[in-house]
Amino acid sequence: MSVFARNPTRLFNAVPRVSQRIVASPRPSLYRQQPVAVAMRTFSTKNDVGASIPGQTQSNAVESKDPSSTAKPLGKVSGIVNSILHGSGSLPKVQSQESWGVSLARGKYIHELQRHRIRPERFDDYVQLVSEAFPRMVKESNNKLRLTGSWLTEIGELDTAVHIWEFDGGYQGHTQEMDRLRRDPVYQKFLKDLRPMLLSRDNQICLEFAFWKSRPPVNLGGIYEMRTYLLKPGNLLEWETNWRRGLECRRQFCEPVGAWFSQLGKLNYVHHMWNYPDLETRKKTREQAWKVDGWAETVYNTVRLIENMEANILLPMDFSSLK
């Protein structure tokens, strides 16, 4: 029989002595703080089209002053931190002096995307007002300001108008045209008449993707679909890389109209527009794309980069350049 079974008090008396030995022992080296590798990212600026300018990425280990300890790799933790800071490792390398606008955009024009949320009781007045004012604005700009298109929402956020303007000469051209309009008393009266007709309005300054040139004025007929994605910050490059490949799968079946990414206003937004004869054709077209090699991979690689998705069906207004 065990000694502790014959005399239980010896078991309880042994416990404090064990605890005392643990407390009295030196601090194990397991708890010695190790230096941590810190990932750092630098940013540079350049006076060019595009707001965010990613710089070269470099990782520097913080050296410990204690010569007996050296930094150890953090394994999965380091990889996760690096992924959060810099995105996927599969991204193409971008030179530090290039802005996203330079590397992704055509660079020839900038576009302004406007959304007007119309008071339902003033809907007809609104349509009449902009139908007269917008063509006049284009005519008096000497072709420096062009209306890519104007649409009204048929499915989605109703009583909403979408207008896409194109400015020649980049930001300088945009500044010159807005200065001209601010001095134009007719345009100022238009704004005064417009504001009471709206619940709200907003705009974004966008650049068009280099791989997806906006269509010139043409009468395509049918319906337009505007898809708007809010990307998770830091994923624009990866989204563009995958969508550039996937576009070829969709182009076989439907007409791409244009695609833009925001630079001012609400950031991390991507807009792309398609034209279809009708909703049934849209349905069949999207089903056909899934049968093409590469489309499923494109969807898989891009959906995980998106925070929010929106699809609106639009009908062109009578004066729209794209109909």
Helices and strands as residue ranges (DSSP letters): H 3-6, H 8-24, G 29-31, E 37-43, E 54-61, H 76-86, H 100-104, E 109-118, G 120-122, H 123-139, E 145-155, E 160-168, H 170-182, H 185-194, G 195-197, E 198-208, E 223-231, H 236-251, E 255-264, E 269-276, H 279-289, H 295-303, E 306-316
